[in-house]
Amino acid sequence: MKLNDGSKTFECLYKSAEHAIQFDTMKGNGRYTFFIVNRIEYSSVSAVKDHTENDSSLLLKSLKGERYKQFETDPRMVKLIGKLTPAARF
């Protein structure tokens, strides 16, 4: 990614938001089959973490921080924050 490439930045942020929302809204246990280990179960409930917020709220908190201050009025940022807000649990 090149320096000052705003469109690439938002492309990556949108992907990050999609993954956070999908993980946070996952129903029950997700079952993943790997090549070597075929019985791994993983869910947002059983995940080991050191925070009480979900991934959407952590990303939302980061987007509202100083690092992204320059984009706060950008329509893409407004859209991204609007997308994350319903899934965020603080």
Distance bins in CASP14 RR format, pairs under 12 A and 6 or more apart:
PFRMAT RR
TARGET T0000
AUTHOR 0000-0000-0000
RMODE 2
METHOD distances of the structure
MODEL  1
1 7 0 0 0 0 0 1 0 0 0 0 0
1 8 1 0 1 0 0 0 0 0 0 0 0
1 9 1 0 0 1 0 0 0 0 0 0 0
1 10 0 0 0 0 0 1 0 0 0 0 0
1 11 0 0 0 0 1 0 0 0 0 0 0
1 12 1 0 0 1 0 0 0 0 0 0 0
1 13 0 0 0 0 0 1 0 0 0 0 0
2 8 1 0 0 1 0 0 0 0 0 0 0
2 9 0 0 0 0 0 1 0 0 0 0 0
3 9 0 0 0 0 0 1 0 0 0 0 0
4 70 0 0 0 0 0 1 0 0 0 0 0
5 11 0 0 0 0 1 0 0 0 0 0 0
5 12 0 0 0 0 1 0 0 0 0 0 0
6 12 0 0 0 0 1 0 0 0 0 0 0
6 13 0 0 0 0 1 0 0 0 0 0 0
6 14 0 0 0 0 0 1 0 0 0 0 0
6 68 0 0 0 0 0 1 0 0 0 0 0
6 70 0 0 0 0 0 1 0 0 0 0 0
6 71 0 0 0 0 1 0 0 0 0 0 0
6 74 0 0 0 0 1 0 0 0 0 0 0
6 76 0 0 0 0 1 0 0 0 0 0 0
6 77 0 0 0 0 0 1 0 0 0 0 0
7 13 0 0 0 0 0 1 0 0 0 0 0
7 14 0 0 0 0 0 1 0 0 0 0 0
7 71 0 0 0 0 0 1 0 0 0 0 0
7 74 0 0 0 0 0 1 0 0 0 0 0
7 76 0 0 0 0 1 0 0 0 0 0 0
8 14 0 0 0 0 0 1 0 0 0 0 0
8 15 0 0 0 0 0 1 0 0 0 0 0
8 76 0 0 0 0 0 1 0 0 0 0 0
9 15 0 0 0 0 0 1 0 0 0 0 0
9 16 0 0 0 0 0 1 0 0 0 0 0
9 63 0 0 0 0 0 1 0 0 0 0 0
9 67 0 0 0 0 0 1 0 0 0 0 0
9 68 0 0 0 0 1 0 0 0 0 0 0
9 70 0 0 0 0 0 1 0 0 0 0 0
9 71 0 0 0 0 1 0 0 0 0 0 0
9 74 0 0 0 0 0 1 0 0 0 0 0
9 76 0 0 0 0 1 0 0 0 0 0 0
9 77 0 0 0 0 0 1 0 0 0 0 0
9 80 0 0 0 0 0 1 0 0 0 0 0
10 16 0 0 0 0 0 1 0 0 0 0 0
10 17 0 0 0 0 0 1 0 0 0 0 0
10 63 0 0 0 0 0 1 0 0 0 0 0
10 68 0 0 0 0 0 1 0 0 0 0 0
10 71 0 0 0 0 1 0 0 0 0 0 0
10 74 0 0 0 0 1 0 0 0 0 0 0
10 75 0 0 0 0 0 1 0 0 0 0 0
10 76 1 0 1 0 0 0 0 0 0 0 0
10 77 1 0 0 1 0 0 0 0 0 0 0
10 78 0 0 0 0 0 1 0 0 0 0 0
10 79 0 0 0 0 1 0 0 0 0 0 0
10 80 1 0 0 1 0 0 0 0 0 0 0
10 81 0 0 0 0 0 1 0 0 0 0 0
10 83 0 0 0 0 0 1 0 0 0 0 0
11 17 0 0 0 0 0 1 0 0 0 0 0
11 18 0 0 0 0 0 1 0 0 0 0 0
11 76 0 0 0 0 1 0 0 0 0 0 0
11 80 0 0 0 0 0 1 0 0 0 0 0
12 18 0 0 0 0 0 1 0 0 0 0 0
12 19 0 0 0 0 0 1 0 0 0 0 0
12 59 0 0 0 0 0 1 0 0 0 0 0
12 76 0 0 0 0 0 1 0 0 0 0 0
12 80 0 0 0 0 0 1 0 0 0 0 0
13 19 0 0 0 0 0 1 0 0 0 0 0
13 20 0 0 0 0 0 1 0 0 0 0 0
13 59 0 0 0 0 1 0 0 0 0 0 0
13 60 0 0 0 0 0 1 0 0 0 0 0
13 62 0 0 0 0 1 0 0 0 0 0 0
13 63 1 0 0 1 0 0 0 0 0 0 0
13 67 0 0 0 0 0 1 0 0 0 0 0
13 68 0 0 0 0 1 0 0 0 0 0 0
13 71 0 0 0 0 1 0 0 0 0 0 0
13 74 0 0 0 0 0 1 0 0 0 0 0
13 76 0 0 0 0 1 0 0 0 0 0 0
13 77 0 0 0 0 1 0 0 0 0 0 0
13 79 0 0 0 0 0 1 0 0 0 0 0
13 80 1 0 1 0 0 0 0 0 0 0 0
13 81 0 0 0 0 0 1 0 0 0 0 0
13 83 0 0 0 0 0 1 0 0 0 0 0
13 84 0 0 0 0 1 0 0 0 0 0 0
14 20 0 0 0 0 0 1 0 0 0 0 0
14 21 0 0 0 0 0 1 0 0 0 0 0
14 59 0 0 0 0 0 1 0 0 0 0 0
14 63 0 0 0 0 0 1 0 0 0 0 0
14 76 0 0 0 0 1 0 0 0 0 0 0
14 77 0 0 0 0 0 1 0 0 0 0 0
14 79 0 0 0 0 1 0 0 0 0 0 0
14 80 1 0 0 1 0 0 0 0 0 0 0
14 81 0 0 0 0 0 1 0 0 0 0 0
14 82 0 0 0 0 0 1 0 0 0 0 0
14 83 0 0 0 0 1 0 0 0 0 0 0
14 84 0 0 0 0 0 1 0 0 0 0 0
15 21 0 0 0 0 0 1 0 0 0 0 0
15 22 0 0 0 0 0 1 0 0 0 0 0
15 59 0 0 0 0 0 1 0 0 0 0 0
15 80 0 0 0 0 0 1 0 0 0 0 0
16 22 0 0 0 0 0 1 0 0 0 0 0
16 23 0 0 0 0 0 1 0 0 0 0 0
16 55 0 0 0 0 1 0 0 0 0 0 0
16 56 0 0 0 0 0 1 0 0 0 0 0
16 58 0 0 0 0 0 1 0 0 0 0 0
16 59 1 0 0 1 0 0 0 0 0 0 0
16 60 0 0 0 0 0 1 0 0 0 0 0
16 62 0 0 0 0 1 0 0 0 0 0 0
16 63 0 0 0 0 1 0 0 0 0 0 0
16 80 0 0 0 0 1 0 0 0 0 0 0
16 83 0 0 0 0 0 1 0 0 0 0 0
16 84 0 0 0 0 1 0 0 0 0 0 0
17 23 0 0 0 0 0 1 0 0 0 0 0
17 24 0 0 0 0 0 1 0 0 0 0 0
17 55 0 0 0 0 1 0 0 0 0 0 0
17 56 1 0 0 1 0 0 0 0 0 0 0
17 57 0 0 0 0 0 1 0 0 0 0 0
17 58 0 0 0 0 0 1 0 0 0 0 0
17 59 1 0 0 1 0 0 0 0 0 0 0
17 60 0 0 0 0 1 0 0 0 0 0 0
17 62 0 0 0 0 0 1 0 0 0 0 0
17 63 0 0 0 0 1 0 0 0 0 0 0
17 76 0 0 0 0 0 1 0 0 0 0 0
17 77 0 0 0 0 0 1 0 0 0 0 0
17 79 0 0 0 0 1 0 0 0 0 0 0
17 80 1 0 1 0 0 0 0 0 0 0 0
17 81 0 0 0 0 1 0 0 0 0 0 0
17 82 0 0 0 0 1 0 0 0 0 0 0
17 83 1 0 1 0 0 0 0 0 0 0 0
17 84 1 0 1 0 0 0 0 0 0 0 0
17 85 0 0 0 0 0 1 0 0 0 0 0
17 86 0 0 0 0 0 1 0 0 0 0 0
17 87 0 0 0 0 1 0 0 0 0 0 0
17 88 0 0 0 0 0 1 0 0 0 0 0
18 24 0 0 0 0 0 1 0 0 0 0 0
18 25 0 0 0 0 0 1 0 0 0 0 0
18 55 0 0 0 0 0 1 0 0 0 0 0
18 56 0 0 0 0 0 1 0 0 0 0 0
18 59 0 0 0 0 0 1 0 0 0 0 0
18 80 0 0 0 0 0 1 0 0 0 0 0
18 83 0 0 0 0 1 0 0 0 0 0 0
18 84 0 0 0 0 1 0 0 0 0 0 0
18 87 0 0 0 0 0 1 0 0 0 0 0
19 25 0 0 0 0 0 1 0 0 0 0 0
19 26 0 0 0 0 0 1 0 0 0 0 0
19 44 0 0 0 0 0 1 0 0 0 0 0
19 55 1 0 0 1 0 0 0 0 0 0 0
19 56 0 0 0 0 1 0 0 0 0 0 0
19 59 0 0 0 0 1 0 0 0 0 0 0
19 84 0 0 0 0 0 1 0 0 0 0 0
19 87 0 0 0 0 0 1 0 0 0 0 0
20 26 0 0 0 0 0 1 0 0 0 0 0
20 44 0 0 0 0 0 1 0 0 0 0 0
20 53 0 0 0 0 0 1 0 0 0 0 0
20 54 1 0 0 1 0 0 0 0 0 0 0
20 55 1 1 0 0 0 0 0 0 0 0 0
20 56 1 0 1 0 0 0 0 0 0 0 0
20 57 0 0 0 0 1 0 0 0 0 0 0
20 58 1 0 0 1 0 0 0 0 0 0 0
20 59 1 0 1 0 0 0 0 0 0 0 0
20 60 0 0 0 0 1 0 0 0 0 0 0
20 61 0 0 0 0 0 1 0 0 0 0 0
20 62 0 0 0 0 0 1 0 0 0 0 0
20 63 0 0 0 0 0 1 0 0 0 0 0
20 80 0 0 0 0 0 1 0 0 0 0 0
20 83 0 0 0 0 1 0 0 0 0 0 0
20 84 1 0 0 1 0 0 0 0 0 0 0
20 85 0 0 0 0 0 1 0 0 0 0 0
20 87 1 0 0 1 0 0 0 0 0 0 0
20 88 0 0 0 0 1 0 0 0 0 0 0
20 89 0 0 0 0 0 1 0 0 0 0 0
21 44 0 0 0 0 0 1 0 0 0 0 0
21 54 0 0 0 0 1 0 0 0 0 0 0
21 55 0 0 0 0 1 0 0 0 0 0 0
21 56 1 0 1 0 0 0 0 0 0 0 0
21 57 0 0 0 0 0 1 0 0 0 0 0
21 59 0 0 0 0 1 0 0 0 0 0 0
21 60 0 0 0 0 0 1 0 0 0 0 0
21 80 0 0 0 0 0 1 0 0 0 0 0
21 82 0 0 0 0 0 1 0 0 0 0 0
21 83 1 0 0 1 0 0 0 0 0 0 0
21 84 1 0 0 1 0 0 0 0 0 0 0
21 85 0 0 0 0 0 1 0 0 0 0 0
21 86 0 0 0 0 1 0 0 0 0 0 0
21 87 1 0 1 0 0 0 0 0 0 0 0
21 88 0 0 0 0 1 0 0 0 0 0 0
21 89 0 0 0 0 0 1 0 0 0 0 0
22 30 0 0 0 0 0 1 0 0 0 0 0
22 44 0 0 0 0 1 0 0 0 0 0 0
22 54 0 0 0 0 0 1 0 0 0 0 0
22 55 0 0 0 0 1 0 0 0 0 0 0
22 56 0 0 0 0 1 0 0 0 0 0 0
22 83 0 0 0 0 0 1 0 0 0 0 0
22 87 0 0 0 0 1 0 0 0 0 0 0
23 30 0 0 0 0 0 1 0 0 0 0 0
23 42 0 0 0 0 1 0 0 0 0 0 0
23 43 0 0 0 0 1 0 0 0 0 0 0
23 44 1 0 1 0 0 0 0 0 0 0 0
23 45 0 0 0 0 0 1 0 0 0 0 0
23 47 0 0 0 0 1 0 0 0 0 0 0
23 49 0 0 0 0 0 1 0 0 0 0 0
23 54 1 0 0 1 0 0 0 0 0 0 0
23 55 1 0 1 0 0 0 0 0 0 0 0
23 56 0 0 0 0 1 0 0 0 0 0 0
23 58 0 0 0 0 0 1 0 0 0 0 0
23 59 0 0 0 0 0 1 0 0 0 0 0
23 87 0 0 0 0 1 0 0 0 0 0 0
24 43 0 0 0 0 0 1 0 0 0 0 0
24 44 1 0 0 1 0 0 0 0 0 0 0
24 45 0 0 0 0 0 1 0 0 0 0 0
24 47 0 0 0 0 0 1 0 0 0 0 0
24 49 0 0 0 0 0 1 0 0 0 0 0
24 53 0 0 0 0 1 0 0 0 0 0 0
24 54 1 0 1 0 0 0 0 0 0 0 0
24 55 1 0 1 0 0 0 0 0 0 0 0
24 56 1 0 1 0 0 0 0 0 0 0 0
24 57 0 0 0 0 1 0 0 0 0 0 0
24 58 0 0 0 0 1 0 0 0 0 0 0
24 59 0 0 0 0 1 0 0 0 0 0 0
24 60 0 0 0 0 0 1 0 0 0 0 0
24 84 0 0 0 0 1 0 0 0 0 0 0
24 85 0 0 0 0 0 1 0 0 0 0 0
24 86 0 0 0 0 0 1 0 0 0 0 0
24 87 1 0 1 0 0 0 0 0 0 0 0
24 88 0 0 0 0 1 0 0 0 0 0 0
24 89 1 0 0 1 0 0 0 0 0 0 0
25 43 0 0 0 0 0 1 0 0 0 0 0
25 44 0 0 0 0 1 0 0 0 0 0 0
25 54 0 0 0 0 1 0 0 0 0 0 0
25 55 0 0 0 0 0 1 0 0 0 0 0
25 56 0 0 0 0 1 0 0 0 0 0 0
25 84 0 0 0 0 0 1 0 0 0 0 0
25 86 0 0 0 0 1 0 0 0 0 0 0
25 87 1 0 1 0 0 0 0 0 0 0 0
25 88 0 0 0 0 0 1 0 0 0 0 0
25 89 0 0 0 0 0 1 0 0 0 0 0
26 32 0 0 0 0 0 1 0 0 0 0 0
26 41 0 0 0 0 0 1 0 0 0 0 0
26 42 0 0 0 0 1 0 0 0 0 0 0
26 43 1 0 0 1 0 0 0 0 0 0 0
26 44 1 0 1 0 0 0 0 0 0 0 0
26 45 0 0 0 0 1 0 0 0 0 0 0
26 46 0 0 0 0 0 1 0 0 0 0 0
26 47 0 0 0 0 0 1 0 0 0 0 0
26 54 0 0 0 0 0 1 0 0 0 0 0
26 55 0 0 0 0 0 1 0 0 0 0 0
26 56 0 0 0 0 0 1 0 0 0 0 0
26 87 0 0 0 0 0 1 0 0 0 0 0
27 43 0 0 0 0 1 0 0 0 0 0 0
27 44 0 0 0 0 1 0 0 0 0 0 0
27 45 0 0 0 0 0 1 0 0 0 0 0
28 41 0 0 0 0 1 0 0 0 0 0 0
28 42 0 0 0 0 0 1 0 0 0 0 0
28 43 1 0 1 0 0 0 0 0 0 0 0
28 44 0 0 0 0 1 0 0 0 0 0 0
28 45 1 0 0 1 0 0 0 0 0 0 0
28 46 0 0 0 0 1 0 0 0 0 0 0
29 39 0 0 0 0 0 1 0 0 0 0 0
29 40 0 0 0 0 0 1 0 0 0 0 0
29 41 1 0 1 0 0 0 0 0 0 0 0
29 42 1 0 0 1 0 0 0 0 0 0 0
29 43 1 0 1 0 0 0 0 0 0 0 0
29 44 0 0 0 0 1 0 0 0 0 0 0
29 45 1 0 0 1 0 0 0 0 0 0 0
29 46 1 0 0 1 0 0 0 0 0 0 0
29 47 0 0 0 0 0 1 0 0 0 0 0
30 40 0 0 0 0 1 0 0 0 0 0 0
30 41 1 0 0 1 0 0 0 0 0 0 0
30 42 1 0 0 1 0 0 0 0 0 0 0
30 43 1 0 1 0 0 0 0 0 0 0 0
30 44 0 0 0 0 1 0 0 0 0 0 0
30 45 0 0 0 0 0 1 0 0 0 0 0
30 46 0 0 0 0 1 0 0 0 0 0 0
30 47 0 0 0 0 0 1 0 0 0 0 0
31 37 0 0 0 0 0 1 0 0 0 0 0
31 38 0 0 0 0 1 0 0 0 0 0 0
31 39 0 0 0 0 1 0 0 0 0 0 0
31 40 1 0 0 1 0 0 0 0 0 0 0
31 41 1 0 1 0 0 0 0 0 0 0 0
31 42 0 0 0 0 1 0 0 0 0 0 0
31 43 0 0 0 0 1 0 0 0 0 0 0
32 38 0 0 0 0 1 0 0 0 0 0 0
32 39 0 0 0 0 1 0 0 0 0 0 0
32 40 1 0 1 0 0 0 0 0 0 0 0
32 41 1 0 0 1 0 0 0 0 0 0 0
32 42 1 0 0 1 0 0 0 0 0 0 0
32 43 0 0 0 0 0 1 0 0 0 0 0
33 39 0 0 0 0 1 0 0 0 0 0 0
33 40 1 0 0 1 0 0 0 0 0 0 0
33 41 0 0 0 0 0 1 0 0 0 0 0
33 42 0 0 0 0 0 1 0 0 0 0 0
34 40 1 0 0 1 0 0 0 0 0 0 0
34 41 0 0 0 0 0 1 0 0 0 0 0
34 42 0 0 0 0 0 1 0 0 0 0 0
40 46 0 0 0 0 0 1 0 0 0 0 0
41 47 0 0 0 0 0 1 0 0 0 0 0
42 48 0 0 0 0 0 1 0 0 0 0 0
44 53 0 0 0 0 0 1 0 0 0 0 0
44 54 1 0 0 1 0 0 0 0 0 0 0
44 55 1 0 0 1 0 0 0 0 0 0 0
44 56 0 0 0 0 0 1 0 0 0 0 0
44 87 0 0 0 0 0 1 0 0 0 0 0
44 89 0 0 0 0 0 1 0 0 0 0 0
45 54 0 0 0 0 0 1 0 0 0 0 0
47 54 0 0 0 0 1 0 0 0 0 0 0
47 55 0 0 0 0 1 0 0 0 0 0 0
49 55 0 0 0 0 1 0 0 0 0 0 0
49 58 0 0 0 0 1 0 0 0 0 0 0
50 58 0 0 0 0 0 1 0 0 0 0 0
51 57 0 0 0 0 1 0 0 0 0 0 0
51 58 1 0 0 1 0 0 0 0 0 0 0
51 61 0 0 0 0 0 1 0 0 0 0 0
51 89 0 0 0 0 0 1 0 0 0 0 0
51 90 0 0 0 0 0 1 0 0 0 0 0
52 58 0 0 0 0 0 1 0 0 0 0 0
52 89 0 0 0 0 1 0 0 0 0 0 0
52 90 1 0 0 1 0 0 0 0 0 0 0
53 59 0 0 0 0 1 0 0 0 0 0 0
53 60 0 0 0 0 1 0 0 0 0 0 0
53 61 1 0 0 1 0 0 0 0 0 0 0
53 62 0 0 0 0 0 1 0 0 0 0 0
53 84 0 0 0 0 0 1 0 0 0 0 0
53 87 0 0 0 0 0 1 0 0 0 0 0
53 88 1 0 0 1 0 0 0 0 0 0 0
53 89 1 0 0 1 0 0 0 0 0 0 0
53 90 1 0 1 0 0 0 0 0 0 0 0
54 60 0 0 0 0 1 0 0 0 0 0 0
54 61 0 0 0 0 0 1 0 0 0 0 0
54 84 0 0 0 0 0 1 0 0 0 0 0
54 86 0 0 0 0 0 1 0 0 0 0 0
54 87 1 0 0 1 0 0 0 0 0 0 0
54 88 1 0 0 1 0 0 0 0 0 0 0
54 89 1 0 1 0 0 0 0 0 0 0 0
54 90 0 0 0 0 1 0 0 0 0 0 0
55 61 0 0 0 0 0 1 0 0 0 0 0
55 62 0 0 0 0 0 1 0 0 0 0 0
55 84 0 0 0 0 1 0 0 0 0 0 0
55 87 0 0 0 0 1 0 0 0 0 0 0
55 88 0 0 0 0 1 0 0 0 0 0 0
55 89 0 0 0 0 1 0 0 0 0 0 0
56 62 0 0 0 0 0 1 0 0 0 0 0
56 63 0 0 0 0 0 1 0 0 0 0 0
56 80 0 0 0 0 0 1 0 0 0 0 0
56 81 0 0 0 0 0 1 0 0 0 0 0
56 82 0 0 0 0 0 1 0 0 0 0 0
56 83 0 0 0 0 1 0 0 0 0 0 0
56 84 1 0 1 0 0 0 0 0 0 0 0
56 85 0 0 0 0 1 0 0 0 0 0 0
56 86 0 0 0 0 1 0 0 0 0 0 0
56 87 1 0 1 0 0 0 0 0 0 0 0
56 88 1 0 1 0 0 0 0 0 0 0 0
56 89 1 0 0 1 0 0 0 0 0 0 0
56 90 0 0 0 0 1 0 0 0 0 0 0
57 63 0 0 0 0 0 1 0 0 0 0 0
57 64 0 0 0 0 0 1 0 0 0 0 0
57 81 0 0 0 0 0 1 0 0 0 0 0
57 84 1 0 0 1 0 0 0 0 0 0 0
57 85 0 0 0 0 1 0 0 0 0 0 0
57 86 0 0 0 0 0 1 0 0 0 0 0
57 87 0 0 0 0 1 0 0 0 0 0 0
57 88 1 1 0 0 0 0 0 0 0 0 0
57 89 1 0 1 0 0 0 0 0 0 0 0
57 90 1 0 1 0 0 0 0 0 0 0 0
58 64 0 0 0 0 0 1 0 0 0 0 0
58 65 0 0 0 0 0 1 0 0 0 0 0
58 84 0 0 0 0 1 0 0 0 0 0 0
58 87 0 0 0 0 0 1 0 0 0 0 0
58 88 0 0 0 0 1 0 0 0 0 0 0
58 89 0 0 0 0 0 1 0 0 0 0 0
58 90 0 0 0 0 1 0 0 0 0 0 0
59 65 0 0 0 0 0 1 0 0 0 0 0
59 67 0 0 0 0 0 1 0 0 0 0 0
59 68 0 0 0 0 0 1 0 0 0 0 0
59 80 0 0 0 0 1 0 0 0 0 0 0
59 81 0 0 0 0 1 0 0 0 0 0 0
59 82 0 0 0 0 0 1 0 0 0 0 0
59 83 0 0 0 0 0 1 0 0 0 0 0
59 84 1 0 0 1 0 0 0 0 0 0 0
59 85 0 0 0 0 0 1 0 0 0 0 0
59 87 0 0 0 0 1 0 0 0 0 0 0
59 88 0 0 0 0 1 0 0 0 0 0 0
60 68 0 0 0 0 0 1 0 0 0 0 0
60 77 0 0 0 0 0 1 0 0 0 0 0
60 80 0 0 0 0 1 0 0 0 0 0 0
60 81 1 0 0 1 0 0 0 0 0 0 0
60 82 0 0 0 0 1 0 0 0 0 0 0
60 83 0 0 0 0 1 0 0 0 0 0 0
60 84 1 0 1 0 0 0 0 0 0 0 0
60 85 1 0 0 1 0 0 0 0 0 0 0
60 86 0 0 0 0 0 1 0 0 0 0 0
60 87 0 0 0 0 1 0 0 0 0 0 0
60 88 1 0 1 0 0 0 0 0 0 0 0
60 89 0 0 0 0 0 1 0 0 0 0 0
60 90 0 0 0 0 1 0 0 0 0 0 0
61 67 0 0 0 0 0 1 0 0 0 0 0
61 68 0 0 0 0 0 1 0 0 0 0 0
61 81 0 0 0 0 0 1 0 0 0 0 0
61 84 0 0 0 0 1 0 0 0 0 0 0
61 85 0 0 0 0 0 1 0 0 0 0 0
61 88 0 0 0 0 1 0 0 0 0 0 0
61 89 0 0 0 0 0 1 0 0 0 0 0
61 90 0 0 0 0 1 0 0 0 0 0 0
62 68 1 0 0 1 0 0 0 0 0 0 0
62 69 0 0 0 0 0 1 0 0 0 0 0
62 71 0 0 0 0 0 1 0 0 0 0 0
62 77 0 0 0 0 0 1 0 0 0 0 0
62 80 0 0 0 0 0 1 0 0 0 0 0
62 81 0 0 0 0 0 1 0 0 0 0 0
62 84 0 0 0 0 0 1 0 0 0 0 0
62 88 0 0 0 0 0 1 0 0 0 0 0
63 69 0 0 0 0 1 0 0 0 0 0 0
63 70 0 0 0 0 0 1 0 0 0 0 0
63 71 0 0 0 0 1 0 0 0 0 0 0
63 72 0 0 0 0 1 0 0 0 0 0 0
63 74 0 0 0 0 0 1 0 0 0 0 0
63 76 0 0 0 0 0 1 0 0 0 0 0
63 77 1 0 0 1 0 0 0 0 0 0 0
63 78 0 0 0 0 0 1 0 0 0 0 0
63 79 0 0 0 0 0 1 0 0 0 0 0
63 80 1 0 0 1 0 0 0 0 0 0 0
63 81 1 0 0 1 0 0 0 0 0 0 0
63 82 0 0 0 0 0 1 0 0 0 0 0
63 83 0 0 0 0 0 1 0 0 0 0 0
63 84 1 0 0 1 0 0 0 0 0 0 0
63 85 0 0 0 0 0 1 0 0 0 0 0
63 88 0 0 0 0 0 1 0 0 0 0 0
64 71 0 0 0 0 0 1 0 0 0 0 0
64 72 1 0 0 1 0 0 0 0 0 0 0
64 77 0 0 0 0 1 0 0 0 0 0 0
64 78 0 0 0 0 0 1 0 0 0 0 0
64 80 0 0 0 0 0 1 0 0 0 0 0
64 81 1 0 0 1 0 0 0 0 0 0 0
64 82 0 0 0 0 0 1 0 0 0 0 0
64 84 0 0 0 0 0 1 0 0 0 0 0
64 85 0 0 0 0 0 1 0 0 0 0 0
64 88 0 0 0 0 0 1 0 0 0 0 0
64 90 0 0 0 0 0 1 0 0 0 0 0
65 71 0 0 0 0 0 1 0 0 0 0 0
65 72 0 0 0 0 1 0 0 0 0 0 0
65 77 0 0 0 0 0 1 0 0 0 0 0
65 81 0 0 0 0 0 1 0 0 0 0 0
66 72 0 0 0 0 0 1 0 0 0 0 0
67 77 0 0 0 0 0 1 0 0 0 0 0
68 74 0 0 0 0 1 0 0 0 0 0 0
68 76 0 0 0 0 0 1 0 0 0 0 0
68 77 1 0 0 1 0 0 0 0 0 0 0
68 78 0 0 0 0 0 1 0 0 0 0 0
68 80 0 0 0 0 1 0 0 0 0 0 0
68 81 0 0 0 0 1 0 0 0 0 0 0
69 77 0 0 0 0 0 1 0 0 0 0 0
70 77 0 0 0 0 1 0 0 0 0 0 0
71 77 1 0 1 0 0 0 0 0 0 0 0
71 78 0 0 0 0 1 0 0 0 0 0 0
71 79 0 0 0 0 0 1 0 0 0 0 0
71 80 0 0 0 0 1 0 0 0 0 0 0
71 81 0 0 0 0 1 0 0 0 0 0 0
72 78 0 0 0 0 1 0 0 0 0 0 0
72 80 0 0 0 0 0 1 0 0 0 0 0
72 81 0 0 0 0 1 0 0 0 0 0 0
73 81 0 0 0 0 0 1 0 0 0 0 0
74 80 0 0 0 0 1 0 0 0 0 0 0
74 81 0 0 0 0 0 1 0 0 0 0 0
75 81 0 0 0 0 0 1 0 0 0 0 0
75 82 0 0 0 0 0 1 0 0 0 0 0
76 82 0 0 0 0 0 1 0 0 0 0 0
76 83 0 0 0 0 0 1 0 0 0 0 0
77 83 0 0 0 0 0 1 0 0 0 0 0
77 84 0 0 0 0 0 1 0 0 0 0 0
78 84 0 0 0 0 0 1 0 0 0 0 0
78 85 0 0 0 0 0 1 0 0 0 0 0
79 85 0 0 0 0 0 1 0 0 0 0 0
81 87 0 0 0 0 0 1 0 0 0 0 0
81 88 0 0 0 0 1 0 0 0 0 0 0
82 88 0 0 0 0 1 0 0 0 0 0 0
84 90 0 0 0 0 0 1 0 0 0 0 0
END
